[in-house]
């Protein structure tokens, strides 16, 4: 079951921080064309359970990472998804 692919709907509808490396052509796992097809809803995104677990961990850690970044750099980070 470890390699089972899970589809998370048709495309994301925004360009986020994770998309920048792909847009610049330096992401070894996704091409700019594939990203565009995901964003347009032409091709669904699929992930393994391991990838989903890592994404969940990133989501869980994000508020603390933002807080520590603000403290270290003396800046305010705005994220519309967090309160």
C-alpha positions in Angstrom: 0.0 0.0 0.0 3.1 2.3 0.4 3.3 3.0 -3.4 -0.4 3.4 -4.0 -1.2 6.8 -5.7 -3.9 9.0 -4.3 -5.6 11.6 -6.4 -6.4 14.9 -4.8 -8.9 16.3 -7.2 -8.4 18.2 -10.4 -5.6 20.8 -10.2 -4.8 23.6 -7.7 -5.9 27.0 -8.7 -3.1 29.2 -7.6 0.7 29.5 -7.8 2.3 29.1 -4.4 5.8 28.9 -3.0 6.1 25.3 -4.0 5.5 26.2 -7.6 8.4 28.6 -8.0 11.2 26.0 -8.6 9.0 24.3 -11.2 8.3 27.6 -13.0 12.1 28.3 -13.0 12.7 24.9 -14.5 14.8 23.6 -11.6 12.3 21.1 -10.0 13.5 17.6 -11.0 10.1 16.1 -10.2 7.8 18.4 -12.2 8.1 20.3 -15.4 6.6 23.8 -16.0 4.2 22.2 -18.6 3.0 19.6 -16.0 2.5 22.3 -13.5 0.4 24.3 -16.0 -1.7 21.3 -16.8 -2.3 20.8 -13.0 -3.3 24.4 -12.6 -5.6 24.4 -15.6 -7.3 21.2 -14.3 -6.3 19.2 -17.3 -4.4 16.6 -15.3 -5.1 15.6 -11.7 -2.4 15.6 -9.1 -1.6 12.2 -7.6 0.5 11.5 -4.4 1.8 8.5 -2.6 0.8 8.0 1.1 4.4 8.9 2.0 4.1 12.2 0.1 0.8 13.0 1.8 2.4 12.3 5.2 5.2 14.7 4.4 2.7 17.4 3.2 0.7 17.0 6.4 3.9 17.4 8.5 4.8 20.6 6.6 1.3 21.9 7.2 1.6 21.1 10.9 5.0 22.8 11.2 4.3 25.8 9.1 3.0 28.1 11.9 6.1 27.5 14.0 8.4 28.0 11.0 6.7 31.3 10.2 7.0 32.5 13.9 10.7 31.6 14.0 11.3 33.3 10.7 9.7 36.5 11.9 11.8 36.4 15.1 15.0 35.7 13.3 14.6 38.3 10.5 12.5 40.9 12.4 9.8 40.9 9.8 6.1 40.1 9.7 5.1 37.2 7.5 1.5 37.3 6.2 -0.3 34.1 5.2 -4.0 34.3 4.4 -4.5 30.7 5.3 -3.3 31.1 8.9 -4.8 33.2 11.7 
